Amino acid sequence: MSWTHRERLLAALAHEQPDRVAIDFASAGATGITVGAYEKLKRHLGVSGENEFHRRLGRTVTPAEEVLDRFGVDTRGAKPGAPAGGHAREIDAHTLVDEFGVTWKCSAETEDTPYLHKDGPFHDPATTIDDVEAFAWPDPDDAAITDGLAEHVAGIRASGRAVVLYLAGGVVHRGYAMRGMERFLKDLYKNRKLAQSIMQKLCDTWVGVAERALTAAGPDNVDVVFFGEDLGTQDGCMFDPEGIYERLIKPHHRRMAETVLSNSKAKICFHCCGSAYHFIDHLIDIGVTALNPVQVSAANMQPERLKAEFGDRLAFWGGIDSQQVLPNGSPAEVAAETRRIIEVLGEGGGYVLNSVHNLQPEVPPENIV
């Protein structure tokens, strides 16, 4: 049989062996390439043209169709837009405020310098639940959120590629951006009612945007919804998986997952950098199909272990090491490691080829190829 790109990806996620490994590149906010790395890749491939930012805060770009076709990429990404008006504004060339009132700043020393959150509406230590309730939260019913989304998704479907709908945000990532990371993590232990009020509002907003986006795209037209947030560090967990996560955070993730599953036929790919091992059973429990980015260099994230323990219940999306192998290996070493990961994680299906997070400027284009 002749496989379409969409069939190949869906087979992999269904733990069926496709004709070749399914490939993703830049369908979502953590599966792509930064502008500096992309400029080097364009020169290497002889590709020209202006760059289109996928996510300005992360300095990632959407590769040209010429590049995606060159690599046989099976996915294409779609995402909702930001609501019009509200808090979003530019302060200067290196500083902006997003729709959640978070101030982001970059030093702009190079075009790849990422934005970091510097201030937010709840950074004041004296913030109360009343302050959270009184905040002007983004309106998920804003028409700008889905402007052009249906047409974009229809175009991807017509091309035979798999549609990946990227729904950014979450209750932890945005929670600590709005509150300050240290304060937010402390709140989870010492001021739980405040932390919960922030997460509840964030979950309400996310769910509203997801429902609007899935309705606009068409419930049968989205193959994968990509969302999530980091729960682990390089060496372990950001908080107790059976305590803080299960009691305070997991209910929000369950609601988000149920929103996707009840409003579409899409599979869920959950993004969680670092050592995700101790959260995997929880993610499977809420309906997650695939884990991204499979940070194989983090604690307990050996691919052989992951495949043996979870491979019959979870697919893996990523896994090509971006900390050592991609930036520092030779092309031959990169190729050998890529074949190894495909053999381990892709045995019997259940694997989508992608780097561990976005490709950075220090990754040589020869290694990407």
N, C-alpha and C positions, 0 to 999 in steps of 0.2 A: 504494500500500500504506500501511497505518497502522503506523508504527514504534513498537515498545516502547522504553522507556528503555534496556534492556539491549542490544537490537539496535543502537541508535544508537551506543552506546559501543563495542561490539565492531566495528562497521563502521569507525568512525574509527581504531581501533587496527590494523585490517587494511588500512589505506590505501584504503578505499572511501569514496565520497562519501555521507554520510548525508543525511537530509531537512533537517536543520539541524545546526549545530555541537553536538557533545556537550558537556555542562556538568557539571563537578564542583564541589562546595562542601562542604568539611569531611568528606570521607570518610577522610582520613588526617591524620597529625600535622602536616603542613606545608601543608595545602590549605584551611585554615579561617579562623577569626576569633577574635580575643581578646575577653575578656569586656567590656571597655570599649567596643570598637567594636560589639559585638553589642547592648549595652544601648541605644546610640544608634540602631541599626538597628531594634530592637524598637519604640522610641518612634515612629520615623518611619513604620513600617508599622502601628502600632496593635496590636502583638502583646504579649500579657502572658504570665505564667507564670514559674516558677522556671528557673534556668539549670542545665544539666547539664555539668559539666566533661568535656571530651574528654581533655585532658592537663593535669593540674594544674601541672606544672613549666613549661609554656609558657603557662599562663593561657588556654588555648583552650577553647571550649565547643562542644557539639553543637547546632546550630540546631534549632529545633522543626520538626516536619513541615510546619506551616503556612508557615514561611519557605521551606523547601526546595521545597515545591510552588509557592509564589509565583514562584520563579525557574526552574521546570521542570528541577530538578537531576536528572540521570540516574543518579547514583551514590548508594549508601548504604554507610557504613563499618561494619566489624566488626573487633574486635581481641581477642586473648587477654588474660586477666587476669594479675595478678602472682601468683607462688607465695605460699602462706600461710607466715607465720612468717619464718624466716631473719633477715636483717639489717634489714629494713624496719621503721622506727619513726619516730614523731614526737618531736622534741626539744623544740620549743616552737612557738608559733603561726607563726613565720616560718622554721623550720628542720626539715628532715626528712632521714632516711637511706633510701636506696632499697635494693632487694634485692641490689645489687652492692656495698653498703657505702660508697657515695658520699654525702657530706654535701652537701646543697643548701640554699641560704639565699637569702631575698629580703628587701629592706628594707621591703617592704609599705607604701611611701609611698602607692601607689595600688593598686587591685585588679588593675591590669595589670602590675605589677612582676614580671618573670619571676624564676624561681629560677636561681641560678648555682652551679656546683659549686665548693665551697670546700675539700674534703678528700676523700681516698679511701684505700683500703687499701694502695696501693702508692706513696703520695706520698713516703715515706722514700727519700732518694737511695740508701740502702744496700740497697734491696729486691733479693732474689735470686730465681732461678728456683724454688728450694725454697719461698720464701714464696708464690709464685704457685701452686705445686702444693698447698700446705697450706691455701690459702684455702677457705672454705666457699662454693663456687659455688652459685648457684640451681639447684634441681632441676627440669629440664624435664619430669619425669614427675609433678609435683605436680598433683593433680586440679583445684586452684583455677584453674589456667591456662585450662582450657576450660569452666569452669562457665558454663552458659547459652549458650555460643557456637553450638552446633548449632541451637538454637531461634531465635536471633537471625538467623542466616544464612538459615534456612528462611523466616522472615518476610519478609526482603528479597527473596528469590527469588519468593515468592508475590505480591509487589507489582509485579513486572515491572521492578524496578530492577536495575542492575548491582551485584554484590557486590564491594567492595574490602576485602581483608583487610590491615590495617595491622600489620606486624611490626616494631616499633621496635627500635632498637639498632644493632648493627654492631660492627666491630672497631676502627675509628678513633675514632668518637664515644665509645664506652664505654671504649676504651683510654685516651684522654687524660683522661677523667673520673676513672678509677680511679688513674691514674699521675700526673696533672697534665699539662697540655697541653705546657708547655715541655719537661719531662722526657721525655714520650712521643715528641715529635718528634725530640729529640736521640737517644733510644734507637734510632730507625729508622736512624740513621747510625753511632752509636758503641757501642750495646749491643743489637745486633740479636737475639741469642738471647733476651734478656729480653723485648724487644718481641714477638717471635714467640711466646713462651710465653703472654703475655697475650692476644694475638690468637687463638691456637689455642684457648684455653679459652673465650673469648668466642664464637668460631665454633661450637664444640661445643655451647654452651648455646643459641645462636640456632637452630641446626639442629634440636636436640631440641624446642624450643618450636614451630618451624615444622612439623615432622612431626606433632606432637601436634595442633596447631591445624588443619592441613589434613585430618587424619584425622577429627577431630571435626566439622568443617564439612561434610565430604563432598567428595571430590576433583573431582566434577563441578559443585559448587555455587559455587565461588569463581571469579570472572571475572578479577580482577586482584589480585596481591600487590604491595603497596607497601612498599618498604624502601629503605635506602641510607644514605649519609652524605656529608658535605661533603669534597670533595677539592680544591676551588679556593678562591681568595680573590677579592676584587673585581677585582684586576689580573692574576691569573695562577694558577699552580698552588701547592698547599700543599707538594708535593714532586715530584720528577722522575717524569713519567708512564712513561718507558721504563726507569727504574732502580728506585727505591724502590717505586713502585706495581706495576709489572709483576712484579717478583721477590718482593716481600714481602706485598703486600696483595691483589693480584688473585687469587691462588689461593684465598684465603678467600672473596672475592666470587663466584668461579666455583662453589665448593662450595655456597654459599648459593643461588645461582641454580639449580644442578642439583637441589638439594633441592626447590625449588618445582616445577620442570619435571617431575621424576620422580614427584612425589606429587600432582599435580593437572593440570588442563587450563588453569590460570590463565596469563595474561600477566604480565609483570613490568614494573612502573613503578619506576624507580630514581631516588631523590631525591639531587640533588647541587647545592647552592647554589653561587653564584659562577661563576667562569670554568671551566666543565666541558669546554670545547672539546677540549682535548688528551687527555681521557679517553674521549671518545665512542666511538672505534673499539674501545677495550678493552671498554666496556660492551656494545656490539653483539656483540662476540666471545663474551661469556659468556652471551648469550641475552636481553638486555634489550630489551623492546619499546618502552617509552616513557621519556622523560627528563622529570623534574620538578626544579625549578620553572621552568626556562628563564629564567634571570635575564638579561634582554635588555640591562640596563644594565652588565653586567660585560664584561670584555675578551673579544673574539672571539665574542661571543654575539649578534651581529646576527641577527635572525630570517631575513632574506633569505639570509644566508650559511649558516645552519644548514639551512634547507630545501633549498638548492641542493646542499649537500655530503652531507647525511645523510637527506634527506626520503624517499628510496625505501627506506631501511633502518630508520628510527627514527621513532616518533611523538613528538609534543611535547605536554606536559601542563602548562599554566601560561601564562607569557609576558606577562601584563598587568602592566606595571611598577608596583611598589609603593614605589619609592624617590622618584619624582617625580610621575608621572602621577596615580596614585590619591590620594595625600594632597594634592597641590597643584593639580591640574588642575580645570577647571570640569567640570560634568556633560557638557557638549557635547564638551569635549576628551577626556574619558574615553571617551565613546561613539565618537568618531572613531578613537581609538587602538585600541579594542577591535575595531572593524570592520576596521581595517588588519591587525591581527594575525590575525584570522580569515581574511582574504583571503590573507595570505602563508603562514601555517603550515597553514591548513586546505585549501589547494588540492589537490583530489584525495583528501581525507581526511587522516588522520594528525595530527589535532589535537583536544585536549580543553581547553575553555575553563576557565581558573582564574587567579587572581591569582598573582603571584610571591610565594609563601609566605603566611603567615597575615596577614589584614587587621588592621592596628594601629589604636589609638584615634584617631589623627589623620586617618584616612580618613573623610571625611563620608559619612553614609548615602546622600545623594543620588548620590554617585559609585559606591557599591556597587550601587544600583538601576540 
